[in-house]
Amino acid sequence: MTILATQRGASPSPLDLIAAAEALGPKLRARAAETEARRSLPRETIDDLFAAGLMRYFVPRRLGGYEMDWGVQIQIGRTLARYCASTSWIACVVGSHSAYVARMSPEAQDDVWKDSIDVVISTGSVMRNVSVAEAKGGYILNGRWSFSSGVDHASWVLMRASITNDHRQSYFLVPRSEFTIEDDWYVSGMSGTGSKTVGVKDTFVPAYRVISMTQMMAPNPPGAAVNDSVVSSASFRLFAGSALLGPIWGGAEAVLNEYRALMAQGAAGQDVEDPQCLLRIAEAAAEIATAGRLAEGLIDRQVQAALSAVKVPKAERISNVFERTYSARLCVNGASRLVNSLDTAAISSDAPIQRYYRDLLGMVQQIGVNWDRNMINGAKAMFDLPTDIPDLNAD
C-alpha cells in the first residue's frame, strides 16, 4: 500500500505510527476482555492512543497535528485489530473523523483543537426524531443519534441532520457540555466501541460549526483554505468507506493467528498433521491475504485520484464499492471457515478467537461494507438505476 504523508519538523513517519501501534498491541490484548465487558474503551487505552500519537494523523499541522494523507490510519487500524478490534475501530474509524473537522471552517477547527490536539470526535449519523430550526447566527438542534462510537471519551460529536425547509443534510459540531449519552450499547460484537446514543435538546449551534454534506464532500471545502493536506482539499467521496477495512482486515488476521496457535497446540480439535486442518488454514489465509490486497489496491487508487484531482469514471466508482465490500466478505469467509471447525474446547465466550470473530461479524454490518446494501446498489448503478449511494448516481 502506498502511504503518503507530507511531513515537517518532528512529525513521525507512517511507519513510526504503525510501529507504535504494534508496540501497544500486547497491552491492548491484555485489556481486550475488560474492554468488551465495559462496553467502552478503558480510559487507560485512550491515554495510550494519545501518548503514541495514534489519533493525530489528520489533525492540521498548523495546530500541531501530522496532517498525513489517506491510508496511514488503515494500517494503524489493521495492526491494532490483531490485538483488540474495538480499540482499532476507535483509532482508525473514529480517529478519521478529524479529517471531517479539518474540512470545516478554521473557527470550528480552532474550537476543537485550541486546548489539545488529543481529542476524540464521535459522529451521530442514524437520526431519531431530529429537528433543526434556524436562529440568529446559527441553528437550534434537537434529537437523538445512534451508533456514536467512542462517545464516552468524545469531546465533540458531529451530528448529522437536515436543515428545515430545504432538506439539506449537514453536519452540526456539538461540544461535550451540550449533549447527553444514553447507555444503550448492548450488542453481540464490537461491544468495546461504546457506540451509544447521544442526544441534544434546544442546543444552539453557531453557523460556523455547521457544514452541508455537499460542501463537506466536494473539493476545496472551507478547511482547504488553511490546511495543505489532500485529505482536506480533495473530493472526500473518493475515500468513502475504506477506513473500515483496516479493523476488518486486522480482525480477520487475529482469528487466523489464534487458529494457527490452536493447531500448533493440538487444541480444540485442530492438528498440524491433519490434512483437513492444513487445507482449511491455507484457504483461509489465502482469502484474508486476497482481501488485504484488494484493500491496498483500492486505497492506492483513492489516493492517486485525490492527488491528481481527476474525475473518477462511474465504472470505477462502482468497482470501488464492489471491492470494498468484497474485501470485507473475504475476511468473514476466511474467519468463519476456521471458527466453525472448532470443537467445544473453544466454544467459551471468553476464548480470544471467539471474541475476535464476534467483533469481525459486528464490523461487517456497518453500512459502508454491508453486503446486501452495497452489492445491490452497485448492481443497480451498472444499469443506471437510482441507488442509495449518492456517488453512484452521478455520471
Secondary structure, DSSP 8 states (H G I E B T S, - for coil): ----B---TT---HHHHHHHHHHHHHHHHHHHHHHHHHTS--HHHHHHHHHTTTT-TTS-GGGTS--B-TTHHHHHHHHHHTT-HHHHHIIIIITTHHHHHHTS-HHHHHHHHSS-S--EEEEE-EEEEEEEEEETTEEEEEEEEEEETTGGGEEEEEEEEE-TTT--EEEEEEEGGG-EEE-----SS-GGG--EEEEEEEEEEEGGGEEEHHHHHSSS-GGGGT---HHHHS-GGGGTTGGGHHHHHHHHHHHHHHHHHHHHHT-TT--TT-HHHHHHHHHHHHHHHHHHHHHHHHHHHHHHHHHHT----HHHHHHHHHHHHHHHHHHHHHHHHHHTT--GGG--TTSHHHHHHHHHHHHTTSTTT-HHHHHHHHHHHHTT---S-GGGT--
